[in-house]
Amino acid sequence: MAIALGLLVPVSAFAQAQDAGDITFAVPDAGRVTLGVFDNSGKLVRTLHRLATEKDFRVGLNGYTTRWDGRDDAGRRLPAGRYHLRGYLVGDISVEGENFLFNDWALADDAPPIRKILGFSLLESGGGVLLVEAPELTVARYSAEKGFLWKREVSLGGSVGSVGSVGSVGSPPLLAANSTFAYVVAADMLTLFELETGEPTISPLAATGATSLTATDSALFWTSPTGVFRTDLPSSGNATAVPFAPPPPTVIDAASGRIVAHAEEGVFLKKGDAAPEKVPLAATANSLSLGSGDTFWFTGTEPGSFDRLIGQASFSGEVLRVLRTDAGDPQPEFIRASRTRDQFVAMEVLPGLQRLRCMARAEDGTWTIDWQRTIEDCRNFGFGKDGRPVADAKEIPQAKEVTIRLDENPLTGRHDTLALRVQRTGPPNPATMLVTRDGLVIADVSNRPDVVRTAIRRGDKPDTISLLQGNGTSVEQFSIRKLRRILPIDAGGVDLP
């Protein structure tokens, strides 16, 4: 005879324990059963069933029958005494992934776990190449339409290096690209990555102390405290100095026999073999990129202002257009522009936040956003005071558990309460689970292996929970609903001789 969902028939009789003794208890005919064995102190010593279905039991007129051999989860024989068997019937609760938070890159298929963007090169064929901390130093080709086409960890001296080991040599890792290769300088080593396949080749060339890097189809240029250097491509491992006075620039870009550079005295333009000439730019630039025609793009500040801007200027120093940022918005720090069309990608930052934004000029002269991706430092994520997820919750106390009021027990007329919390298991089967205070599993949430932090709070309704989990680079949000449809099961006790 079918029993209506929610009906609970407790079994109060104690069974005399024997090895592999039978234990019978009655439950509704729908739902999953989580059942544990507890000692007299209330400690869970054995999980007999974990979200089990009817097929996991012998089913008879008196209910479900299971067996316990008197051992704990590790297979050890437990001491004599009285043990209690109890658990929960879990109804049709739902676990739904809602969103990825604080890292737009995580939405792309097969995305590397990007923690920080270190460099970007815009490709004339579309998309670009990223140099990122993920958490190892990684180079990846990216398309706004197709996502990540390939990704490769950067080898340092024959081994994959972390970003920390790159920083230890004193120079940040650098990226440049042309139509056939992406070039990465890290720890003074130059590695070439085929643009189509991502296959790497380590060059014998040493770009010692490089501070800026750029590539044309015929040459690779870089700056260092000792000067400007170039190597013809494909690189033979030999570098030649490029005459450049005044003192060596810190930022450089090159295309079609022209070099635009920024030094302490300002912006300089070098054409062919001619000496560099100062560009009378009425702004202070901190990043430069050659654009279409006889123009270049820059990020910097205007005289008397501390607010960053993006500008385009002619080689004569005339500022052709300016894109200013609103107060409180991310500030432009780095720019890479197209040589053939009015398009650029800008890196914009705030403390703990990076935004990479690609903009293009429409036919009517307005600037539109082709795409943008934002990443926040979310290693201390959690819920804010208003209940919304925040990237940094280190000053906000986080709940350890959430108490849910369950459906009315038809036999007792009571509405029991149940305290639920998040639990992680490690290898070989890592998982995120929703468990009771005493450790019985109520719901499986995720088998993501790299989770390092979780957070929990009550959801938008009394019987819902919002759960966050993250790996230090992105955060997933889950909604767990219909939690009131959980009912306690008392399967009686066992006297273990």
BABAKOL-260398 format. One record per residue (C-alpha): residue in three letters; residue number from 1; x, y, z; chain. Coordinates in Angstrom, 3 decimals, always signed. Example, Ala and Ser with C-alpha at 12.3 -4.5 7.8 and 13.67 -1.06 7.14 Angstrom:
BEGIN
 rest  nr       xx       yy       zz kette
  Ala   1  +12.300   -4.500   +7.800     A
  Ser   2  +13.670   -1.060   +7.140     A
This chain:
BEGIN
 rest  nr       xx       yy       zz kette
  Met   1   +0.000   +0.000   +0.000     A
  Ala   2   +1.415   +3.381   -0.956     A
  Ile   3   +1.995   +5.864   +1.828     A
  Ala   4   +1.507   +9.556   +1.099     A
  Leu   5   +4.637  +11.710   +0.819     A
  Gly   6   +5.484  +13.204   +4.170     A
  Leu   7   +4.032  +10.376   +6.323     A
  Leu   8   +6.536   +9.141   +8.910     A
  Val   9   +6.067   +5.873  +10.816     A
  Pro  10   +8.723   +5.624  +13.547     A
  Val  11  +10.039   +2.278  +14.659     A
  Ser  12  +10.589   +2.210  +18.415     A
  Ala  13  +11.488   -1.437  +19.016     A
  Phe  14  +15.139   -2.177  +19.819     A
  Ala  15  +16.761   -5.070  +18.022     A
  Gln  16  +19.166   -7.390  +19.802     A
  Ala  17  +22.383   -6.744  +17.887     A
  Gln  18  +24.198   -9.451  +16.051     A
  Asp  19  +26.810   -9.177  +13.300     A
  Ala  20  +25.021   -8.296  +10.050     A
  Gly  21  +21.778   -7.891  +12.038     A
  Asp  22  +18.624   -6.783  +10.260     A
  Ile  23  +17.116   -3.364  +11.041     A
  Thr  24  +13.657   -2.579   +9.730     A
  Phe  25  +12.004   +0.837   +9.681     A
  Ala  26   +9.083   +2.447   +7.869     A
  Val  27   +9.342   +5.488   +5.583     A
  Pro  28   +7.252   +7.127   +2.873     A
  Asp  29   +7.505   +5.574   -0.553     A
  Ala  30   +9.130   +8.598   -2.146     A
  Gly  31  +12.385  +10.332   -1.395     A
  Arg  32  +15.942   +9.392   -0.552     A
  Val  33  +17.154   +8.015   +2.737     A
  Thr  34  +20.196   +9.165   +4.674     A
  Leu  35  +20.726   +6.953   +7.728     A
  Gly  36  +23.486   +6.903  +10.332     A
  Val  37  +24.552   +5.044  +13.448     A
  Phe  38  +25.241   +7.186  +16.542     A
  Asp  39  +26.809   +6.265  +19.865     A
  Asn  40  +25.356   +7.301  +23.224     A
  Ser  41  +27.208  +10.631  +23.079     A
  Gly  42  +25.450  +11.504  +19.810     A
  Lys  43  +28.537  +11.085  +17.646     A
  Leu  44  +28.061   +9.714  +14.127     A
  Val  45  +30.111   +6.520  +13.940     A
  Arg  46  +28.790   +4.962  +10.733     A
  Thr  47  +26.877   +6.200   +7.700     A
  Leu  48  +24.739   +3.267   +6.635     A
  His  49  +23.002   +4.978   +3.738     A
  Arg  50  +23.718   +8.202   +1.904     A
  Leu  51  +20.788   +9.527   -0.131     A
  Ala  52  +19.751   +5.953   -0.873     A
  Thr  53  +16.748   +4.971   -2.990     A
  Glu  54  +14.284   +2.109   -2.523     A
  Lys  55  +16.475   -0.255   -4.569     A
  Asp  56  +19.179   -0.001   -1.892     A
  Phe  57  +16.947   -1.763   +0.669     A
  Arg  58  +14.954   -4.944   +1.081     A
  Val  59  +11.368   -3.773   +0.992     A
  Gly  60   +8.637   -5.600   +2.912     A
  Leu  61   +5.280   -5.013   +4.513     A
  Asn  62   +6.929   -3.434   +7.564     A
  Gly  63   +9.060   -1.014   +5.560     A
  Tyr  64  +12.700   -0.930   +4.539     A
  Thr  65  +15.222   -3.407   +5.905     A
  Thr  66  +18.944   -2.709   +6.157     A
  Arg  67  +21.889   -4.357   +7.917     A
  Trp  68  +24.676   -3.194  +10.204     A
  Asp  69  +27.744   -5.284  +11.042     A
  Gly  70  +28.650   -3.404  +14.208     A
  Arg  71  +31.573   -1.580  +12.609     A
  Asp  72  +32.380   +2.081  +12.029     A
  Asp  73  +33.121   +3.794   +8.707     A
  Ala  74  +36.768   +2.707   +8.915     A
  Gly  75  +35.752   -0.959   +9.298     A
  Arg  76  +36.704   -1.170  +12.982     A
  Arg  77  +34.601   -3.167  +15.410     A
  Leu  78  +32.805   -0.813  +17.806     A
  Pro  79  +32.719   -1.430  +21.559     A
  Ala  80  +29.691   -2.933  +23.251     A
  Gly  81  +26.846   -0.592  +24.080     A
  Arg  82  +23.649   +0.908  +22.797     A
  Tyr  83  +23.663   +2.604  +19.407     A
  His  84  +20.931   +4.636  +17.818     A
  Leu  85  +19.962   +4.628  +14.164     A
  Arg  86  +18.443   +7.786  +12.821     A
  Gly  87  +18.467   +9.888   +9.726     A
  Tyr  88  +16.296  +11.761   +7.280     A
  Leu  89  +13.957  +11.219   +4.391     A
  Val  90  +14.952  +13.794   +1.771     A
  Gly  91  +12.124  +14.881   -0.520     A
  Asp  92  +12.362  +16.550   -3.925     A
  Ile  93  +14.720  +19.357   -2.914     A
  Ser  94  +16.520  +21.052   -5.799     A
  Val  95  +20.124  +22.168   -6.206     A
  Glu  96  +20.627  +24.680   -8.993     A
  Gly  97  +23.746  +26.495  -10.106     A
  Glu  98  +22.821  +30.135  -10.583     A
  Asn  99  +25.897  +32.035  -11.663     A
  Phe 100  +29.644  +32.510  -11.790     A
  Leu 101  +30.598  +35.602   -9.817     A
  Phe 102  +33.507  +38.071   -9.773     A
  Asn 103  +35.231  +36.650  -12.868     A
  Asp 104  +33.688  +37.022  -16.327     A
  Trp 105  +36.483  +34.921  -17.838     A
  Ala 106  +35.196  +31.872  -15.951     A
  Leu 107  +32.078  +31.863  -18.148     A
  Ala 108  +34.098  +30.810  -21.204     A
  Asp 109  +34.397  +27.110  -21.967     A
  Asp 110  +37.740  +25.600  -20.984     A
  Ala 111  +38.921  +28.898  -19.488     A
  Pro 112  +42.134  +28.898  -17.442     A
  Pro 113  +41.575  +29.833  -13.770     A
  Ile 114  +42.591  +33.456  -14.307     A
  Arg 115  +43.537  +35.282  -11.124     A
  Lys 116  +45.181  +38.321  -12.710     A
  Ile 117  +45.820  +39.628  -16.227     A
  Leu 118  +49.448  +40.578  -16.808     A
  Gly 119  +49.343  +41.521  -20.488     A
  Phe 120  +47.237  +41.540  -23.655     A
  Ser 121  +48.010  +41.757  -27.386     A
  Leu 122  +45.319  +42.653  -29.903     A
  Leu 123  +45.373  +40.614  -33.132     A
  Glu 124  +44.418  +42.183  -36.447     A
  Ser 125  +42.705  +38.894  -37.342     A
  Gly 126  +40.401  +39.304  -34.335     A
  Gly 127  +40.605  +38.532  -30.633     A
  Gly 128  +43.935  +38.552  -28.911     A
  Val 129  +46.481  +36.835  -26.708     A
  Leu 130  +46.447  +36.992  -22.916     A
  Leu 131  +49.269  +36.617  -20.426     A
  Val 132  +47.762  +35.715  -17.062     A
  Glu 133  +48.350  +34.432  -13.575     A
  Ala 134  +46.256  +31.253  -13.496     A
  Pro 135  +47.795  +30.643  -10.907     A
  Glu 136  +50.867  +29.565  -12.905     A
  Leu 137  +52.109  +31.927  -15.587     A
  Thr 138  +49.914  +31.109  -18.610     A
  Val 139  +49.570  +32.421  -22.158     A
  Ala 140  +46.271  +31.899  -23.988     A
  Arg 141  +44.663  +32.887  -27.263     A
  Tyr 142  +41.197  +34.360  -26.790     A
  Ser 143  +38.269  +35.038  -29.126     A
  Ala 144  +35.234  +36.981  -27.924     A
  Glu 145  +33.046  +34.744  -30.104     A
  Lys 146  +34.676  +31.352  -29.486     A
  Gly 147  +36.278  +31.729  -26.076     A
  Phe 148  +39.730  +30.291  -25.422     A
  Leu 149  +41.262  +28.615  -28.468     A
  Trp 150  +44.319  +27.338  -26.577     A
  Lys 151  +46.259  +27.918  -23.366     A
  Arg 152  +49.815  +27.005  -22.392     A
  Glu 153  +51.749  +27.291  -19.160     A
  Val 154  +55.012  +29.200  -19.579     A
  Ser 155  +58.181  +27.229  -18.902     A
  Leu 156  +60.922  +28.889  -16.897     A
  Gly 157  +64.302  +27.240  -17.265     A
  Gly 158  +62.774  +23.955  -18.344     A
  Ser 159  +60.038  +23.892  -15.692     A
  Val 160  +56.654  +25.498  -15.337     A
  Gly 161  +57.028  +28.567  -13.158     A
  Ser 162  +54.634  +30.322  -10.866     A
  Val 163  +54.135  +34.054  -11.225     A
  Gly 164  +55.941  +34.468   -7.919     A
  Ser 165  +59.083  +32.849   -9.327     A
  Val 166  +58.927  +35.194  -12.328     A
  Gly 167  +58.698  +38.199  -10.056     A
  Ser 168  +61.729  +37.040   -8.119     A
  Val 169  +64.048  +37.962  -10.988     A
  Gly 170  +62.977  +41.601  -10.732     A
  Ser 171  +61.242  +42.061  -14.120     A
  Pro 172  +57.544  +41.450  -14.794     A
  Pro 173  +56.620  +38.937  -17.510     A
  Leu 174  +55.906  +40.576  -20.878     A
  Leu 175  +53.785  +39.688  -23.917     A
  Ala 176  +53.747  +40.713  -27.585     A
  Ala 177  +52.286  +39.178  -30.741     A
  Asn 178  +52.377  +39.476  -34.519     A
  Ser 179  +50.478  +37.562  -37.216     A
  Thr 180  +52.244  +34.242  -36.608     A
  Phe 181  +53.554  +34.075  -33.039     A
  Ala 182  +52.958  +35.231  -29.490     A
  Tyr 183  +56.158  +36.131  -27.615     A
  Val 184  +56.585  +35.913  -23.849     A
  Val 185  +59.603  +37.161  -21.922     A
  Ala 186  +59.754  +35.795  -18.366     A
  Ala 187  +62.781  +35.411  -16.119     A
  Asp 188  +64.804  +36.901  -19.025     A
  Met 189  +63.809  +33.923  -21.235     A
  Leu 190  +62.016  +34.350  -24.559     A
  Thr 191  +59.399  +31.760  -25.561     A
  Leu 192  +57.591  +31.728  -28.904     A
  Phe 193  +54.057  +30.304  -29.155     A
  Glu 194  +52.592  +29.485  -32.579     A
  Leu 195  +49.475  +31.588  -32.931     A
  Glu 196  +47.357  +28.831  -34.499     A
  Thr 197  +48.325  +25.919  -32.249     A
  Gly 198  +49.968  +27.394  -29.178     A
  Glu 199  +53.003  +25.142  -29.618     A
  Pro 200  +55.946  +26.640  -27.700     A
  Thr 201  +59.592  +27.074  -28.682     A
  Ile 202  +62.191  +28.409  -26.254     A
  Ser 203  +64.561  +30.886  -27.909     A
  Pro 204  +68.272  +31.124  -27.085     A
  Leu 205  +67.814  +34.897  -26.919     A
  Ala 206  +68.090  +36.455  -23.437     A
  Ala 207  +66.040  +39.641  -23.010     A
  Thr 208  +67.777  +40.669  -19.793     A
  Gly 209  +65.849  +43.140  -17.641     A
  Ala 210  +63.176  +43.780  -20.293     A
  Thr 211  +60.577  +46.376  -19.257     A
  Ser 212  +58.495  +46.622  -22.456     A
  Leu 213  +58.010  +44.328  -25.460     A
  Thr 214  +56.492  +44.702  -28.922     A
  Ala 215  +56.550  +42.738  -32.177     A
  Thr 216  +56.134  +43.382  -35.874     A
  Asp 217  +56.086  +40.618  -38.491     A
  Ser 218  +59.802  +41.146  -39.122     A
  Ala 219  +61.303  +42.107  -35.741     A
  Leu 220  +60.923  +41.906  -31.996     A
  Phe 221  +61.734  +45.024  -29.919     A
  Trp 222  +62.176  +45.471  -26.199     A
  Thr 223  +63.422  +48.063  -23.756     A
  Ser 224  +65.618  +47.628  -20.701     A
  Pro 225  +67.511  +49.992  -18.387     A
  Thr 226  +70.484  +49.737  -20.759     A
  Gly 227  +68.701  +50.639  -24.007     A
  Val 228  +66.366  +49.567  -26.809     A
  Phe 229  +67.032  +46.277  -28.582     A
  Arg 230  +65.715  +44.339  -31.542     A
  Thr 231  +66.084  +40.905  -33.048     A
  Asp 232  +65.050  +40.016  -36.580     A
  Leu 233  +62.378  +37.330  -36.870     A
  Pro 234  +62.463  +34.434  -36.831     A
  Ser 235  +64.898  +35.040  -33.985     A
  Ser 236  +68.405  +33.655  -34.326     A
  Gly 237  +69.218  +34.466  -30.725     A
  Asn 238  +71.151  +37.636  -31.654     A
  Ala 239  +70.072  +41.101  -30.542     A
  Thr 240  +71.215  +44.504  -31.765     A
  Ala 241  +70.921  +47.835  -30.016     A
  Val 242  +68.601  +50.475  -31.472     A
  Pro 243  +70.058  +53.991  -31.097     A
  Phe 244  +67.650  +55.877  -28.898     A
  Ala 245  +68.376  +59.121  -27.065     A
  Pro 246  +67.395  +60.588  -24.610     A
  Pro 247  +67.705  +57.901  -21.873     A
  Pro 248  +66.078  +54.547  -22.675     A
  Pro 249  +62.285  +54.573  -22.764     A
  Thr 250  +60.212  +52.422  -20.436     A
  Val 251  +57.309  +51.822  -22.862     A
  Ile 252  +57.625  +51.037  -26.567     A
  Asp 253  +55.502  +50.054  -29.583     A
  Ala 254  +56.573  +49.509  -33.203     A
  Ala 255  +54.931  +49.034  -36.598     A
  Ser 256  +55.787  +49.747  -40.256     A
  Gly 257  +59.249  +51.148  -39.556     A
  Arg 258  +58.042  +53.462  -36.808     A
  Ile 259  +58.639  +53.326  -33.073     A
  Val 260  +56.657  +55.292  -30.519     A
  Ala 261  +58.093  +55.315  -27.019     A
  His 262  +57.670  +56.931  -23.647     A
  Ala 263  +60.659  +58.066  -21.596     A
  Glu 264  +61.041  +60.285  -18.563     A
  Glu 265  +61.102  +63.383  -20.790     A
  Gly 266  +57.879  +62.480  -22.630     A
  Val 267  +56.737  +60.732  -25.825     A
  Phe 268  +59.137  +60.181  -28.745     A
  Leu 269  +58.612  +59.041  -32.326     A
  Lys 270  +61.331  +57.329  -34.366     A
  Lys 271  +60.896  +56.744  -38.113     A
  Gly 272  +63.243  +54.311  -39.802     A
  Asp 273  +66.883  +55.156  -39.174     A
  Ala 274  +66.152  +58.753  -38.222     A
  Ala 275  +66.804  +59.992  -34.722     A
  Pro 276  +63.784  +59.986  -32.386     A
  Glu 277  +61.842  +63.236  -32.151     A
  Lys 278  +59.866  +64.412  -29.170     A
  Val 279  +56.086  +64.569  -29.669     A
  Pro 280  +54.605  +67.708  -28.044     A
  Leu 281  +51.776  +65.813  -26.360     A
  Ala 282  +49.762  +67.900  -23.902     A
  Ala 283  +49.306  +64.936  -21.556     A
  Thr 284  +51.425  +62.583  -19.510     A
  Ala 285  +51.334  +59.081  -21.011     A
  Asn 286  +52.008  +55.859  -19.164     A
  Ser 287  +51.047  +53.391  -21.925     A
  Leu 288  +51.303  +53.728  -25.716     A
  Ser 289  +50.147  +51.860  -28.805     A
  Leu 290  +50.389  +52.746  -32.493     A
  Gly 291  +46.993  +53.115  -34.143     A
  Ser 292  +45.636  +53.414  -37.668     A
  Gly 293  +47.192  +55.995  -39.959     A
  Asp 294  +49.713  +58.381  -38.428     A
  Thr 295  +48.247  +58.153  -34.924     A
  Phe 296  +48.930  +56.533  -31.600     A
  Trp 297  +46.804  +55.772  -28.561     A
  Phe 298  +47.796  +56.406  -24.986     A
  Thr 299  +46.591  +56.141  -21.407     A
  Gly 300  +47.613  +58.883  -19.034     A
  Thr 301  +46.592  +62.137  -17.378     A
  Glu 302  +46.021  +65.728  -18.451     A
  Pro 303  +47.924  +68.628  -16.850     A
  Gly 304  +46.497  +69.452  -13.432     A
  Ser 305  +44.434  +66.260  -13.203     A
  Phe 306  +44.969  +62.919  -11.509     A
  Asp 307  +42.123  +61.169  -13.344     A
  Arg 308  +43.272  +58.703  -15.995     A
  Leu 309  +42.032  +58.958  -19.556     A
  Ile 310  +42.333  +57.213  -22.915     A
  Gly 311  +43.413  +59.384  -25.838     A
  Gln 312  +44.307  +59.225  -29.508     A
  Ala 313  +46.903  +61.646  -30.876     A
  Ser 314  +48.547  +62.440  -34.189     A
  Phe 315  +52.287  +62.143  -34.668     A
  Ser 316  +52.411  +65.934  -34.390     A
  Gly 317  +51.013  +65.724  -30.847     A
  Glu 318  +47.459  +66.900  -31.567     A
  Val 319  +44.970  +65.073  -29.345     A
  Leu 320  +42.267  +63.855  -31.709     A
  Arg 321  +39.875  +62.324  -29.194     A
  Val 322  +39.675  +61.679  -25.484     A
  Leu 323  +37.673  +59.097  -23.553     A
  Arg 324  +37.424  +60.075  -19.903     A
  Thr 325  +36.380  +57.826  -17.047     A
  Asp 326  +33.713  +58.662  -14.499     A
  Ala 327  +34.634  +59.063  -10.847     A
  Gly 328  +34.815  +55.684   -9.156     A
  Asp 329  +35.135  +53.755  -12.427     A
  Pro 330  +38.157  +51.568  -13.194     A
  Gln 331  +41.077  +53.683  -14.375     A
  Pro 332  +42.847  +52.931  -17.709     A
  Glu 333  +46.344  +51.600  -17.235     A
  Phe 334  +47.341  +49.780  -20.413     A
  Ile 335  +46.250  +49.972  -24.065     A
  Arg 336  +46.714  +47.991  -27.278     A
  Ala 337  +45.256  +49.402  -30.507     A
  Ser 338  +44.577  +48.082  -33.994     A
  Arg 339  +46.901  +49.309  -36.763     A
  Thr 340  +44.192  +49.032  -39.427     A
  Arg 341  +40.920  +50.158  -37.845     A
  Asp 342  +39.586  +52.330  -35.028     A
  Gln 343  +39.633  +49.708  -32.293     A
  Phe 344  +41.531  +49.253  -29.050     A
  Val 345  +41.643  +47.117  -25.922     A
  Ala 346  +42.268  +48.867  -22.607     A
  Met 347  +43.118  +47.436  -19.233     A
  Glu 348  +41.281  +49.377  -16.515     A
  Val 349  +41.846  +48.870  -12.813     A
  Leu 350  +40.623  +49.625   -9.323     A
  Pro 351  +42.039  +48.140   -6.127     A
  Gly 352  +41.179  +44.446   -6.309     A
  Leu 353  +39.575  +44.724   -9.775     A
  Gln 354  +40.676  +44.497  -13.413     A
  Arg 355  +38.537  +45.173  -16.473     A
  Leu 356  +39.659  +44.412  -20.028     A
  Arg 357  +37.497  +46.328  -22.475     A
  Cys 358  +37.504  +46.266  -26.272     A
  Met 359  +36.039  +49.360  -27.928     A
  Ala 360  +35.482  +50.239  -31.574     A
  Arg 361  +34.314  +53.300  -33.466     A
  Ala 362  +30.956  +52.954  -35.199     A
  Glu 363  +30.098  +54.461  -38.596     A
  Asp 364  +28.327  +57.401  -36.920     A
  Gly 365  +31.518  +58.251  -35.022     A
  Thr 366  +30.413  +56.985  -31.627     A
  Trp 367  +32.447  +54.503  -29.618     A
  Thr 368  +30.863  +51.208  -28.677     A
  Ile 369  +31.971  +48.351  -26.442     A
  Asp 370  +32.662  +45.232  -28.512     A
  Trp 371  +33.235  +43.168  -25.371     A
  Gln 372  +34.483  +43.520  -21.831     A
  Arg 373  +35.541  +41.107  -19.099     A
  Thr 374  +35.974  +41.928  -15.419     A
  Ile 375  +37.809  +40.028  -12.701     A
  Glu 376  +37.840  +40.804   -8.992     A
  Asp 377  +40.066  +39.518   -6.231     A
  Cys 378  +37.634  +37.095   -4.583     A
  Arg 379  +39.877  +35.069   -2.303     A
  Asn 380  +37.866  +36.335   +0.713     A
  Phe 381  +34.406  +36.162   -0.844     A
  Gly 382  +31.224  +35.777   +1.193     A
  Phe 383  +27.884  +37.429   +1.823     A
  Gly 384  +27.608  +41.130   +2.556     A
  Lys 385  +25.497  +42.736   +5.249     A
  Asp 386  +22.629  +43.032   +2.761     A
  Gly 387  +22.813  +39.319   +1.969     A
  Arg 388  +24.336  +39.731   -1.471     A
  Pro 389  +27.576  +37.983   -2.497     A
  Val 390  +30.639  +40.212   -2.176     A
  Ala 391  +34.188  +39.631   -3.423     A
  Asp 392  +35.763  +40.687   -0.111     A
  Ala 393  +33.905  +39.738   +3.067     A
  Lys 394  +36.869  +39.452   +5.415     A
  Glu 395  +35.402  +42.059   +7.804     A
  Ile 396  +31.885  +40.570   +7.730     A
  Pro 397  +31.095  +37.551   +9.972     A
  Gln 398  +29.808  +34.603   +7.941     A
  Ala 399  +27.186  +32.116   +9.118     A
  Lys 400  +28.395  +28.608   +9.929     A
  Glu 401  +24.966  +27.015   +9.414     A
  Val 402  +21.352  +27.770   +8.533     A
  Thr 403  +18.337  +26.444  +10.462     A
  Ile 404  +15.337  +25.322   +8.403     A
  Arg 405  +11.784  +24.749   +9.710     A
  Leu 406  +10.563  +21.467   +8.252     A
  Asp 407   +7.108  +20.400   +7.115     A
  Glu 408   +4.672  +19.310   +9.794     A
  Asn 409   +5.127  +15.761  +11.007     A
  Pro 410   +1.691  +14.171  +10.421     A
  Leu 411   +2.076  +11.894  +13.438     A
  Thr 412   +3.275  +14.389  +16.017     A
  Gly 413   +1.904  +17.612  +14.564     A
  Arg 414   +5.310  +19.226  +15.166     A
  His 415   +7.424  +21.298  +12.813     A
  Asp 416  +10.937  +20.084  +13.513     A
  Thr 417  +13.934  +22.283  +12.754     A
  Leu 418  +17.155  +21.190  +11.093     A
  Ala 419  +20.542  +22.947  +11.178     A
  Leu 420  +22.415  +22.599   +7.862     A
  Arg 421  +25.988  +23.506   +6.932     A
  Val 422  +28.482  +23.052   +4.100     A
  Gln 423  +31.037  +20.257   +4.121     A
  Arg 424  +33.893  +19.526   +1.742     A
  Thr 425  +35.516  +16.165   +1.159     A
  Gly 426  +39.032  +15.867   -0.223     A
  Pro 427  +40.676  +13.514   -2.723     A
  Pro 428  +40.143  +11.014   -4.187     A
  Asn 429  +36.487  +12.099   -4.442     A
  Pro 430  +36.343  +15.836   -3.698     A
  Ala 431  +32.837  +17.206   -3.307     A
  Thr 432  +30.752  +19.982   -1.792     A
  Met 433  +27.780  +18.753   +0.232     A
  Leu 434  +24.974  +20.098   +2.386     A
  Val 435  +25.032  +18.187   +5.679     A
  Thr 436  +23.307  +18.198   +9.045     A
  Arg 437  +25.078  +19.465  +12.135     A
  Asp 438  +25.938  +15.867  +13.050     A
  Gly 439  +27.354  +15.073   +9.610     A
  Leu 440  +24.600  +13.297   +7.622     A
  Val 441  +24.487  +14.242   +3.939     A
  Ile 442  +21.290  +15.951   +2.803     A
  Ala 443  +22.304  +17.069   -0.696     A
  Asp 444  +25.216  +16.805   -3.107     A
  Val 445  +26.048  +20.230   -4.486     A
  Ser 446  +29.177  +19.958   -6.642     A
  Asn 447  +32.158  +17.723   -7.403     A
  Arg 448  +34.410  +20.624   -8.351     A
  Pro 449  +37.886  +19.558   -7.168     A
  Asp 450  +39.610  +22.907   -6.536     A
  Val 451  +37.276  +24.575   -4.016     A
  Val 452  +39.147  +26.314   -1.200     A
  Arg 453  +36.377  +28.340   +0.435     A
  Thr 454  +32.587  +28.147   +0.914     A
  Ala 455  +29.884  +30.397   +2.375     A
  Ile 456  +26.222  +29.850   +3.258     A
  Arg 457  +23.149  +31.882   +4.198     A
  Arg 458  +19.378  +31.647   +4.077     A
  Gly 459  +17.979  +32.203   +0.615     A
  Asp 460  +15.094  +34.281   -0.646     A
  Lys 461  +12.506  +32.010   +1.046     A
  Pro 462  +12.502  +30.389   +4.518     A
  Asp 463  +13.219  +26.916   +3.120     A
  Thr 464  +15.990  +27.904   +0.728     A
  Ile 465  +19.752  +28.243   +1.113     A
  Ser 466  +22.203  +30.257   -0.967     A
  Leu 467  +25.629  +28.636   -1.143     A
  Leu 468  +28.894  +30.006   -2.523     A
  Gln 469  +32.035  +28.064   -3.378     A
  Gly 470  +35.258  +29.344   -4.910     A
  Asn 471  +38.798  +28.409   -5.838     A
  Gly 472  +40.409  +31.811   -5.332     A
  Thr 473  +39.817  +32.955   -8.920     A
  Ser 474  +36.034  +32.634   -9.365     A
  Val 475  +32.941  +31.904   -7.285     A
  Glu 476  +29.938  +29.738   -8.085     A
  Gln 477  +26.550  +30.476   -6.552     A
  Phe 478  +24.008  +27.717   -5.899     A
  Ser 479  +20.392  +27.891   -4.781     A
  Ile 480  +19.084  +24.910   -2.751     A
  Arg 481  +15.290  +24.905   -2.516     A
  Lys 482  +12.359  +22.978   -0.979     A
  Leu 483  +14.394  +22.101   +2.115     A
  Arg 484  +11.252  +21.922   +4.243     A
  Arg 485  +10.582  +18.564   +2.535     A
  Ile 486  +12.958  +16.743   +4.838     A
  Leu 487  +11.574  +14.541   +7.613     A
  Pro 488  +13.408  +12.817  +10.480     A
  Ile 489  +13.627   +9.031  +10.551     A
  Asp 490  +13.988   +7.138  +13.823     A
  Ala 491  +15.020   +3.561  +12.999     A
  Gly 492  +15.311   +2.567  +16.650     A
  Gly 493  +18.342   +1.307  +18.514     A
  Val 494  +20.759   -1.549  +18.586     A
  Asp 495  +22.378   -3.162  +21.616     A
  Leu 496  +25.867   -4.207  +20.561     A
  Pro 497  +27.195   -6.982  +22.838     A
